[in-house]
C-alpha cells in the first residue's frame, strides 16, 4: 500500500495536468468564436493555480477501502470535492464568455460545448466518488470506469479535436471541411454517451472491471447499448479520416489566403498560413491581452493606421535536427523490450539513443541565417490584414 500511495501521489496530479493544455484550447475557441474577451481572465488563472496545488491533496481517494481511519478518509474526501470548485469556475468562465456574444457554431465550438456538457456530468460523478461511503460501494466497479472516461475523454480528446480543427489552417494553409467535421462530432458525442452511460448502471449493479466473462443476464442489455455506442464512436473516427481526405482533395477551395480565417485574437493569426520558419518578420509589440484583436479594432475604428513600411533584419533560426525523432524511435524499442524483458533489445535501444545524442550534441552548425531580403520578400508576398 505504501507503493500504491507513492504511485498515486504522482498519478492523480498527472491526471489534472493532462487536461490543462485542453483548458487553454477551450479558452481560445470560446473567446474567438464569441468575438469577446475571455470572461474572468484573472479568475481563470487563479483557478488553474488552485487546481495545480489541490491536485496533490486528493490522491488517497483511489483507495478509500484500504483500511485507513475515518479522519484520513474524510480529509481526502473533502479535498476531492473542493478541487471541483476551481474546475467549476473555469466552466462558468467559458459559459459567460459565450453569453451575450455572437457565437459562431463551428466545429471547434461544437467540440467545446460538447466538452462542457460531458465534463460537468463526469465531474458530478466524481463528487459522488469523493464520498467515502459511496466509494466503498462502487470501488473497482464499472461505475469508476465510466466516471474516468466521462472526465478524460471530453477533457483531453475533445480538446485535441477542437484544437485540431481550430489551428489546422494555420499549420497547413487550408481549412478542414466542415460537414464531415460536424458529422464526426455528433458521432463521437452520441456514441460516447451510449457507450459509457450504461456502465454507471452495471457498476451500481455490481459489475467489476477487468472481467474476462460474466454470467449475470441482467447486465447484458446494458452492455449491448454500450457496444452500440462504441460502434457509433468508430463511425466518428471514420468521419475524421474522411474529413481529412476530403479537405486535402479540396484544399484549393478551402485555402486560407489571409492568415486569419477565424478573425482570431492572438498573435499567431497575424502571420501567414502556414507561417514561415521565423514566425514574425518584425517582433510585435504586445501591451495588452488579445493584442492582435485590439490592433484590428483600432485600425477598423481608424484610430491607428497599419504599418506601411518596415525595416527588416536578418533572422537566425535553428537548423532542422532529427535528434528528437531518432531518439524517440530508440525509446519505443527500449520501452517495448523492458516490458517483455528482452534485455538485449533494451540495450540496443539505450545504446542507439545515447549514440544519437552524442552524435548531434557536438554538431557544429546549429543555426541558419535568413537574409533581410528573403524575409522582406516573404512578408510582401504574404500580407495579413493588420501589420503589428
C-alpha positions as CSV (number, residue, x, y, z in Angstrom):
1,X,0.0,0.0,0.0
2,X,3.0,2.3,0.6
3,X,4.0,1.8,-3.1
4,X,0.4,2.4,-4.2
5,X,0.4,5.7,-2.2
6,X,3.7,6.7,-3.9
7,X,2.3,5.9,-7.3
8,X,-0.9,7.9,-6.9
9,X,0.9,10.9,-5.2
10,X,2.2,11.3,-8.8
11,X,-0.6,9.7,-10.7
12,X,-3.6,11.8,-9.7
13,X,-2.0,15.2,-10.1
14,X,-0.8,13.9,-13.5
15,X,-4.4,13.4,-14.5
16,X,-5.3,17.0,-13.8
17,X,-2.1,18.3,-15.5
18,X,-3.1,16.2,-18.5
19,X,-6.2,18.3,-19.0
20,X,-4.5,21.7,-18.6
21,X,-3.5,22.2,-22.2
22,X,-7.0,21.4,-23.3
23,X,-8.3,24.1,-20.9
24,X,-6.2,26.6,-22.9
25,X,-7.7,25.4,-26.2
26,X,-11.2,25.8,-24.9
27,X,-10.4,29.3,-23.7
28,X,-9.1,30.3,-27.1
29,X,-12.0,28.8,-29.0
30,X,-14.7,30.2,-26.8
31,X,-13.2,33.7,-26.9
32,X,-12.5,33.7,-30.7
33,X,-15.9,32.4,-31.8
34,X,-17.8,34.6,-29.4
35,X,-16.0,37.7,-30.6
36,X,-15.4,38.6,-26.9
37,X,-12.5,38.6,-24.5
38,X,-12.3,35.6,-22.2
39,X,-14.5,36.3,-19.2
40,X,-12.7,36.5,-15.9
41,X,-9.2,36.1,-17.1
42,X,-7.7,36.5,-13.7
43,X,-10.1,34.1,-12.1
44,X,-9.2,31.6,-14.8
45,X,-5.5,31.9,-14.0
46,X,-6.3,31.6,-10.3
47,X,-8.4,28.5,-10.8
48,X,-5.5,26.9,-12.8
49,X,-3.1,27.6,-10.0
50,X,-5.6,26.3,-7.4
51,X,-6.0,23.0,-9.4
52,X,-2.2,22.6,-9.5
53,X,-2.0,22.9,-5.8
54,X,-5.1,21.0,-4.7
55,X,-4.3,18.1,-7.1
56,X,-1.6,17.0,-4.6
57,X,-4.1,16.6,-1.8
58,X,-6.6,14.2,-3.3
59,X,-4.6,11.0,-4.2
60,X,-5.9,8.8,-1.4
61,X,-9.5,8.8,-2.8
62,X,-8.2,6.0,-5.1
63,X,-8.2,3.6,-2.1
64,X,-10.7,4.6,0.5
65,X,-11.2,0.9,1.0
66,X,-7.6,0.1,2.1
67,X,-8.4,0.5,5.9
68,X,-7.3,4.0,6.7
69,X,-9.0,5.8,9.6
70,X,-12.3,7.7,9.2
71,X,-10.5,11.0,9.7
72,X,-8.0,10.3,6.9
73,X,-10.8,9.3,4.5
74,X,-12.8,12.4,5.5
75,X,-9.8,14.7,4.8
76,X,-9.2,13.3,1.3
77,X,-12.9,13.2,0.6
78,X,-13.2,16.9,1.4
79,X,-10.2,17.9,-0.7
80,X,-11.5,15.7,-3.6
81,X,-14.7,17.7,-3.5
82,X,-13.0,21.1,-3.1
83,X,-11.0,20.6,-6.2
84,X,-14.2,20.7,-8.2
85,X,-14.6,24.4,-7.2
86,X,-11.8,25.8,-9.4
87,X,-12.9,23.5,-12.2
88,X,-16.4,24.9,-11.9
89,X,-15.0,28.4,-12.1
90,X,-13.5,27.5,-15.5
91,X,-16.8,26.2,-16.8
92,X,-18.6,29.4,-15.8
93,X,-15.8,31.4,-17.4
94,X,-16.4,29.7,-20.7
95,X,-20.2,29.9,-20.4
96,X,-20.1,33.6,-19.6
97,X,-17.6,34.2,-22.4
98,X,-20.2,32.8,-24.8
99,X,-23.2,34.5,-23.0
100,X,-24.1,37.7,-24.9
101,X,-21.6,37.1,-27.6
102,X,-22.2,36.4,-31.3
103,X,-21.3,32.7,-31.1
104,X,-20.4,31.2,-34.5
105,X,-21.3,27.5,-34.4
106,X,-18.2,25.9,-36.0
107,X,-16.6,22.5,-35.5
108,X,-14.2,23.8,-32.7
109,X,-17.2,25.4,-30.9
110,X,-19.2,22.1,-31.1
111,X,-16.3,20.2,-29.5
112,X,-16.1,22.9,-26.8
113,X,-19.8,22.8,-26.0
114,X,-19.8,19.0,-26.0
115,X,-16.9,19.1,-23.6
116,X,-18.7,21.3,-21.1
117,X,-21.8,19.2,-21.1
118,X,-20.0,15.9,-20.8
119,X,-17.3,17.1,-18.4
120,X,-19.8,18.6,-15.9
121,X,-21.6,15.2,-15.8
122,X,-18.3,13.4,-15.2
123,X,-17.3,15.9,-12.6
124,X,-20.6,15.4,-10.7
125,X,-20.0,11.6,-10.6
126,X,-16.5,12.5,-9.3
127,X,-18.0,14.3,-6.4
128,X,-20.0,11.2,-5.6
129,X,-16.8,9.1,-5.7
130,X,-15.3,11.6,-3.3
131,X,-17.7,10.5,-0.6
132,X,-16.0,7.5,1.2
133,X,-19.3,5.6,1.8
134,X,-20.3,5.8,-1.8
135,X,-16.8,4.9,-3.0
136,X,-16.8,1.9,-0.6
137,X,-19.8,0.6,-2.6
138,X,-18.7,1.2,-6.1
139,X,-14.9,0.8,-5.7
140,X,-13.3,-1.3,-8.5
141,X,-16.6,-1.3,-10.4
142,X,-17.5,-0.1,-13.9
143,X,-19.1,3.0,-12.3
144,X,-15.5,4.1,-11.7
145,X,-14.5,3.3,-15.3
146,X,-17.5,5.3,-16.6
147,X,-16.5,8.3,-14.4
148,X,-12.9,8.3,-15.5
149,X,-13.8,8.2,-19.2
150,X,-16.5,10.8,-18.7
151,X,-13.8,13.2,-17.5
152,X,-10.7,12.3,-19.5
153,X,-12.3,11.7,-23.0
154,X,-14.1,15.1,-23.1
155,X,-11.3,16.8,-21.1
156,X,-8.5,15.7,-23.4
157,X,-9.7,14.1,-26.6
158,X,-12.5,16.7,-27.2
159,X,-9.9,19.4,-26.6
160,X,-7.5,17.8,-29.1
161,X,-10.2,17.7,-31.7
162,X,-11.2,21.3,-31.0
163,X,-7.6,22.5,-31.4
164,X,-7.0,20.2,-34.4
165,X,-9.9,21.9,-36.3
166,X,-9.0,25.4,-35.0
167,X,-5.3,25.5,-35.8
168,X,-5.2,23.2,-38.8
169,X,-5.5,26.1,-41.3
170,X,-2.6,27.9,-39.6
171,X,-0.4,24.9,-39.8
172,X,-1.2,23.7,-43.3
173,X,-2.7,26.7,-45.1
174,X,-6.2,25.4,-45.7
175,X,-9.3,24.7,-43.5
176,X,-10.8,21.4,-42.7
177,X,-14.1,20.5,-44.4
178,X,-17.0,21.5,-42.1
179,X,-19.7,18.9,-42.8
180,X,-17.6,15.8,-42.1
181,X,-16.2,17.6,-39.0
182,X,-19.8,18.1,-37.7
183,X,-20.7,14.5,-38.5
184,X,-17.6,13.3,-36.6
185,X,-18.5,15.4,-33.6
186,X,-22.1,14.1,-33.4
187,X,-21.0,10.5,-33.8
188,X,-18.5,11.0,-31.0
189,X,-20.9,12.8,-28.7
190,X,-23.8,10.4,-29.1
191,X,-21.7,7.3,-29.3
192,X,-19.7,8.3,-26.2
193,X,-22.7,8.7,-24.0
194,X,-24.3,5.5,-25.3
195,X,-21.0,3.7,-24.6
196,X,-20.4,4.9,-21.1
197,X,-23.7,5.8,-19.5
198,X,-24.7,2.1,-19.3
199,X,-21.5,1.4,-17.4
200,X,-22.8,3.5,-14.5
201,X,-25.8,1.2,-14.3
202,X,-24.0,-2.1,-14.4
203,X,-21.4,-0.7,-12.0
204,X,-24.1,0.0,-9.5
205,X,-25.5,-3.5,-10.2
206,X,-22.1,-4.9,-9.1
207,X,-20.1,-5.5,-12.3
208,X,-16.4,-5.1,-11.6
209,X,-13.8,-4.0,-14.1
210,X,-11.3,-6.3,-15.8
211,X,-13.7,-9.2,-16.1
212,X,-13.0,-11.9,-18.7
213,X,-16.6,-13.1,-18.7
214,X,-19.8,-12.7,-16.8
215,X,-22.9,-14.8,-16.1
216,X,-25.4,-12.2,-14.9
217,X,-28.0,-11.9,-17.7
218,X,-29.4,-8.6,-16.3
219,X,-26.2,-6.9,-17.3
220,X,-26.4,-7.9,-20.9
221,X,-28.9,-5.4,-22.3
222,X,-26.9,-2.5,-20.9
223,X,-23.7,-3.9,-22.4
224,X,-25.4,-4.2,-25.8
225,X,-26.2,-0.5,-25.6
226,X,-22.6,0.2,-24.7
227,X,-21.4,-1.8,-27.6
228,X,-23.7,0.1,-30.0
229,X,-22.2,3.3,-28.6
230,X,-18.7,2.1,-29.3
231,X,-19.7,1.3,-32.9
232,X,-21.1,4.9,-33.3
233,X,-17.7,6.2,-31.9
234,X,-16.0,4.1,-34.6
235,X,-18.2,6.0,-37.2
236,X,-16.9,9.2,-35.7
237,X,-13.3,8.1,-36.2
238,X,-14.1,7.2,-39.8
239,X,-15.7,10.6,-40.4
240,X,-12.5,12.2,-39.1
241,X,-10.5,10.2,-41.7
242,X,-12.9,11.1,-44.5
243,X,-12.8,14.8,-43.4
244,X,-9.0,14.9,-43.7
245,X,-9.1,13.2,-47.1
246,X,-11.8,15.4,-48.5
247,X,-10.1,18.5,-47.1
248,X,-6.8,17.6,-48.8
249,X,-8.6,16.9,-52.1
250,X,-10.5,20.3,-52.0
251,X,-7.6,22.2,-50.4
252,X,-7.7,24.9,-53.1
253,X,-11.3,25.8,-52.3
254,X,-10.5,25.7,-48.6
255,X,-7.3,27.7,-49.0
256,X,-6.6,30.3,-46.3
257,X,-5.1,33.3,-48.1
258,X,-5.5,35.8,-45.2
259,X,-3.7,34.0,-42.4
260,X,-6.7,34.8,-40.2
261,X,-9.6,32.6,-41.2
262,X,-11.4,32.8,-37.8
263,X,-11.0,36.5,-37.1
264,X,-8.6,35.5,-34.4
265,X,-7.5,37.3,-31.3
266,X,-3.9,36.1,-30.7
267,X,-0.6,36.8,-32.4
268,X,-0.3,33.6,-34.4
269,X,-3.2,34.8,-36.7
270,X,-1.1,37.8,-37.7
271,X,1.3,35.6,-39.7
272,X,0.9,33.8,-43.0
273,X,-0.7,30.4,-43.2
274,X,1.4,28.3,-42.9
275,X,3.8,30.5,-41.0
276,X,7.5,30.8,-42.1
277,X,10.3,29.3,-40.1
278,X,10.9,32.7,-38.4
279,X,7.2,33.3,-37.4
280,X,7.3,37.2,-37.3
281,X,9.3,39.3,-39.7
282,X,9.4,42.1,-37.2
283,X,8.9,41.3,-33.4
284,X,5.4,42.5,-32.5
285,X,4.7,45.0,-29.7
286,X,2.4,43.5,-27.1
287,X,0.9,45.7,-24.3
288,X,-2.4,44.0,-23.7
289,X,-4.3,40.7,-23.8
290,X,-5.5,39.7,-27.3
291,X,-3.0,42.0,-28.9
292,X,-3.9,41.2,-32.5
293,X,-7.7,41.7,-31.9
294,X,-7.1,45.0,-30.2
295,X,-4.9,46.2,-33.0
296,X,-7.5,45.2,-35.6
297,X,-10.2,47.0,-33.7
298,X,-8.2,50.2,-33.6
299,X,-7.4,50.1,-37.3
300,X,-11.1,49.5,-38.2
301,X,-12.0,52.4,-36.0
302,X,-9.4,54.4,-37.8
303,X,-7.7,55.2,-34.5
304,X,-4.5,53.8,-35.9
305,X,-3.0,53.1,-39.3
306,X,-1.5,49.8,-40.4
307,X,2.3,49.7,-40.7
308,X,3.0,50.5,-44.3
309,X,6.8,50.3,-44.2
310,X,9.1,48.0,-42.2
311,X,12.7,47.7,-41.5
312,X,13.8,44.1,-41.9
313,X,16.8,42.5,-40.2
314,X,18.4,39.1,-40.8
315,X,16.9,36.4,-38.6
316,X,18.7,33.4,-37.2
317,X,16.6,30.2,-36.9
318,X,17.6,26.7,-35.6
319,X,18.6,24.2,-38.3
320,X,16.4,21.2,-38.7
321,X,17.6,18.4,-36.5
322,X,16.3,14.8,-36.4
323,X,17.6,14.1,-32.9
324,X,14.2,14.1,-31.2
325,X,12.7,11.8,-33.8
326,X,15.6,9.3,-33.8
327,X,15.8,9.3,-30.0
328,X,12.0,8.6,-29.8
329,X,12.4,5.7,-32.2
330,X,15.0,4.1,-29.9
331,X,12.9,4.9,-26.8
332,X,10.0,2.9,-28.2
333,X,12.3,0.0,-28.8
334,X,13.6,0.3,-25.2
335,X,10.2,0.5,-23.7
336,X,8.9,-2.5,-25.6
337,X,11.9,-4.5,-24.7
338,X,11.7,-3.6,-21.0
339,X,8.0,-4.6,-20.8
340,X,8.7,-8.0,-22.3
341,X,12.1,-8.5,-20.5
342,X,14.1,-8.6,-23.8
343,X,17.2,-7.3,-22.3
344,X,19.5,-7.4,-25.4
345,X,16.9,-5.3,-27.3
346,X,16.6,-2.9,-24.4
347,X,20.4,-2.5,-24.5
348,X,20.3,-1.8,-28.3
349,X,17.6,0.9,-27.7
350,X,19.6,2.6,-24.9
351,X,22.8,2.5,-26.9
352,X,21.1,3.8,-30.0
353,X,19.6,6.7,-28.1
354,X,22.9,7.5,-26.4
355,X,24.8,7.4,-29.7
356,X,22.2,9.7,-31.3
357,X,22.5,12.3,-28.6
358,X,26.3,12.2,-28.6
359,X,26.4,12.4,-32.4
360,X,24.3,15.6,-32.6
361,X,25.5,17.1,-29.3
362,X,28.7,18.3,-31.0
363,X,27.1,19.2,-34.3
364,X,28.8,22.5,-35.4
365,X,26.1,24.1,-37.5
366,X,23.1,24.7,-35.1
367,X,21.6,27.8,-36.8
368,X,21.0,29.2,-40.2
369,X,20.6,32.9,-41.1
370,X,17.7,34.1,-43.2
371,X,18.7,37.3,-45.0
372,X,16.7,40.5,-44.6
373,X,15.9,40.5,-48.3
374,X,14.3,37.0,-48.1
375,X,12.3,38.0,-45.0
376,X,11.1,41.1,-46.8
377,X,10.1,39.2,-50.0
378,X,8.1,36.7,-48.0
379,X,6.4,39.4,-45.9
380,X,5.3,41.4,-49.0
381,X,4.0,38.3,-50.9
382,X,2.0,37.1,-47.8
383,X,0.3,40.2,-46.5
384,X,-2.0,40.0,-43.5
385,X,-5.0,42.2,-42.6
386,X,-3.1,44.2,-40.0
387,X,0.6,44.6,-39.5
388,X,1.6,44.6,-35.9
